[in-house]
Amino acid sequence: MTVTHSRFTQQAKDINTNTAQIEVKIILTKVKVWFQNRRTKYKRVKAEEDMTMAPSKNRSHVIRDQVTKKSDCRYDSSSEESDIDV
């Protein structure tokens, strides 16, 4: 009877140890999934923000480029006159 009782006690301890290890693995898996979801959400939100900001950024670049092109094509007589005087 003592042998049976000690085997039962040992098996119960093993089961509890295995259960605890399984619970830890489940918790670690849940934490890992939570962080993956968080990173995915961050990337999605960041991409959505970039998409909403992109049209206004593109317009400012176009306007700036148009102003630059106009200023490059402009004839500035004062700068040429100063070159000639020297």
N, C-alpha and C positions, 0 to 999 in steps of 0.2 A: 504494500500500500504506500509506503514511503517513497519508493522509486516512482510510482505512478504520479504521486503528488508532486514530486520534484520535477518530473518531466512536464507536467501540466503547468507548473509555475514557470519553468524555463520557456516553454512555448508561448505562454502569455506575455512574458517579457520580450521575446523575439517579435511577437505580433505588435506589441506596443512600440517597439523600436522601429519596426518597418513602417508602421502607421505614421509615426512621427517623421520619418524620413520622407515618406510620400507626401505628407502635409507640407513639409518644407519645400519640396520640389514643386508642388502646386502653387505655393505662395510665390516662389521665385519666378515661376512661369507667368503668373498673373502680373507681377511687377514688370517683367520683361515686356509683356504685351502692352501694359499701360504706357511704358516709355515709348514703344514703337508707335502706338496710336498718337501719343503726344507729338512726336517728331513729325508724323505724317500730317497731323492737323496743322502744325506750325508751317510746314512747307506749303500746304494747300492755302492757308490764309495768306501767307507771304506772296504766293503766286497770284491770288485774287487781288491783293493790294497793288501788285506790280501791274496787273492788267488794267485796273481802274486808273492808276497814275500814268500809264504809258501814253494815252492820247494827249494829255496836257503837256507831257514832256516832249513828245514828238512835235506838237505845234510850236512850242517855244524854240526848238532847234530849227524848224523850218523858218520861222520868223527871223531868228538871229542870222541864219544863213542868207536870207533875202536881204537883210540890212547890210550884211558884210559885202555881198555882191554889188549892191548899189553903191556902197562907199568906195569899193575898188574901182568902179567904172566912172566915178565922178572925176571931173577935170578940176584940178586945183592949181590955179595959175600962180598963187602966192608962193608955193614951194618951188616952182620952176624959176620964178623970177629971182628968188634968193640964190639959187644955184648959179644962175647966169652972172650975177653981180660979183661973185667971189672970184 
